[in-house]
Amino acid sequence: MAGDAAAVAELAEQLAQSFSFAPERFRESYAALLGDDGACLLLAVDGGEAVGYLLGFRHLTFYANGPVGWVEEVLVQPSRRAGGVGRLLMGEFERWAARRGCALVALATRRAAGFYAALGYEESARYFRKLLPSG
Ligand SMILES: CC(C)(COP(=O)(O)OP(=O)(O)OC[C@H]1O[C@@H](n2cnc3c(N)ncnc32)[C@H](O)[C@@H]1OP(=O)(O)O)[C@@H](O)C(=O)NCCC(=O)NCCS
């Protein structure tokens, strides 16, 4: 629904830090993600209000003998934090990934290590990245 796209955009903009949020790129990505079987986009709604979202993926690996789940983005509205919404979103993604045969769910985080630890995640690797010149 168009309203869902606007709600996800509003939430996703809050997560953007390294890159400034670009509405036209969001629209392209949103449409592509809805048609992508390997993508999972969740929007948490309470009483008609969008309170959080999660974007995750299933992809194939050699190291895990098959698919794994990867959480790319998760955000809960500041006024709705500490109320269990993040846990609900992660639990739903875990079930989505498990149904698709994923051996594990993983993610990288800078700001929310305590959240993932509370959900039973264990620290496993350090995260490196390199920004590429835009095309
Ligand atoms: C991280 C975030 C998604 C958590 O969502 P939330 O709805 O507040 O989390 P919940 O209320 O479901 O918390 C679940 C558990 O994690 C714990 N927790 C949540 N945030 C935490 C934090 N920053 N540090 C330590 N523990 C935390 C809660 O205490 C709770 O534990 P409990 O169930 O044992 O009491 C939310 O704080 C957020 O949107 N942060 C900004 C964006 C962000 O950092 N996203 C992650 C990018 S990788």
PDBQT file of the ligand as one rigid body, heavy atoms in Angstrom, charges set to zero:
ROOT
HETATM    1  C1  LIG A 201      17.576  -1.276  18.716  1.00  0.00    +0.000 C 
HETATM    2  C2  LIG A 201      16.055  -1.089  18.644  1.00  0.00    +0.000 C 
HETATM    3  C3  LIG A 201      15.553  -1.587  17.296  1.00  0.00    +0.000 C 
HETATM    4  C4  LIG A 201      15.417  -1.919  19.790  1.00  0.00    +0.000 C 
HETATM    5  O1  LIG A 201      14.002  -1.859  19.649  1.00  0.00    +0.000 OA
HETATM    6  P1  LIG A 201      13.064  -1.842  20.953  1.00  0.00    +0.000 P 
HETATM    7  O2  LIG A 201      11.675  -1.979  20.506  1.00  0.00    +0.000 OA
HETATM    8  O3  LIG A 201      13.407  -0.655  21.781  1.00  0.00    +0.000 OA
HETATM    9  O4  LIG A 201      13.563  -3.152  21.701  1.00  0.00    +0.000 OA
HETATM   10  P2  LIG A 201      12.701  -4.106  22.668  1.00  0.00    +0.000 P 
HETATM   11  O5  LIG A 201      11.837  -3.242  23.538  1.00  0.00    +0.000 OA
HETATM   12  O6  LIG A 201      12.003  -5.147  21.860  1.00  0.00    +0.000 OA
HETATM   13  O7  LIG A 201      13.844  -4.743  23.533  1.00  0.00    +0.000 OA
HETATM   14  C5  LIG A 201      14.103  -6.139  23.552  1.00  0.00    +0.000 C 
HETATM   15  C6  LIG A 201      15.153  -6.392  24.591  1.00  0.00    +0.000 C 
HETATM   16  O8  LIG A 201      16.379  -5.721  24.228  1.00  0.00    +0.000 OA
HETATM   17  C7  LIG A 201      16.796  -4.864  25.278  1.00  0.00    +0.000 C 
HETATM   18  N1  LIG A 201      17.366  -3.672  24.655  1.00  0.00    +0.000 N 
HETATM   19  C8  LIG A 201      16.767  -2.892  23.729  1.00  0.00    +0.000 A 
HETATM   20  N2  LIG A 201      17.601  -1.913  23.357  1.00  0.00    +0.000 NA
HETATM   21  C9  LIG A 201      18.733  -2.080  24.057  1.00  0.00    +0.000 A 
HETATM   22  C10 LIG A 201      19.964  -1.399  24.129  1.00  0.00    +0.000 A 
HETATM   23  N3  LIG A 201      20.212  -0.330  23.341  1.00  0.00    +0.000 N 
HETATM   24  N4  LIG A 201      20.923  -1.848  24.974  1.00  0.00    +0.000 NA
HETATM   25  C11 LIG A 201      20.684  -2.935  25.771  1.00  0.00    +0.000 A 
HETATM   26  N5  LIG A 201      19.535  -3.649  25.731  1.00  0.00    +0.000 NA
HETATM   27  C12 LIG A 201      18.576  -3.212  24.907  1.00  0.00    +0.000 A 
HETATM   28  C13 LIG A 201      15.543  -4.555  26.063  1.00  0.00    +0.000 C 
HETATM   29  O9  LIG A 201      15.849  -4.197  27.383  1.00  0.00    +0.000 OA
HETATM   30  C14 LIG A 201      14.777  -5.852  25.967  1.00  0.00    +0.000 C 
HETATM   31  O10 LIG A 201      15.270  -6.767  26.876  1.00  0.00    +0.000 OA
HETATM   32  P3  LIG A 201      14.264  -7.636  27.805  1.00  0.00    +0.000 P 
HETATM   33  O11 LIG A 201      13.193  -8.159  26.872  1.00  0.00    +0.000 OA
HETATM   34  O12 LIG A 201      15.156  -8.676  28.360  1.00  0.00    +0.000 OA
HETATM   35  O13 LIG A 201      13.716  -6.664  28.779  1.00  0.00    +0.000 OA
HETATM   36  C15 LIG A 201      15.664   0.389  18.875  1.00  0.00    +0.000 C 
HETATM   37  O14 LIG A 201      16.243   0.841  20.075  1.00  0.00    +0.000 OA
HETATM   38  C16 LIG A 201      16.088   1.327  17.751  1.00  0.00    +0.000 C 
HETATM   39  O15 LIG A 201      15.341   1.519  16.795  1.00  0.00    +0.000 OA
HETATM   40  N6  LIG A 201      17.301   1.914  17.871  1.00  0.00    +0.000 N 
HETATM   41  C17 LIG A 201      17.768   2.872  16.861  1.00  0.00    +0.000 C 
HETATM   42  C18 LIG A 201      18.111   2.196  15.570  1.00  0.00    +0.000 C 
HETATM   43  C19 LIG A 201      19.155   1.110  15.728  1.00  0.00    +0.000 C 
HETATM   44  O16 LIG A 201      20.138   1.266  16.437  1.00  0.00    +0.000 OA
HETATM   45  N7  LIG A 201      18.906  -0.003  15.034  1.00  0.00    +0.000 N 
HETATM   46  C20 LIG A 201      19.801  -1.114  15.013  1.00  0.00    +0.000 C 
HETATM   47  C21 LIG A 201      20.739  -0.925  13.858  1.00  0.00    +0.000 C 
HETATM   48  S1  LIG A 201      21.785  -2.343  13.690  1.00  0.00    +0.000 SA
ENDROOT
TORSDOF 0
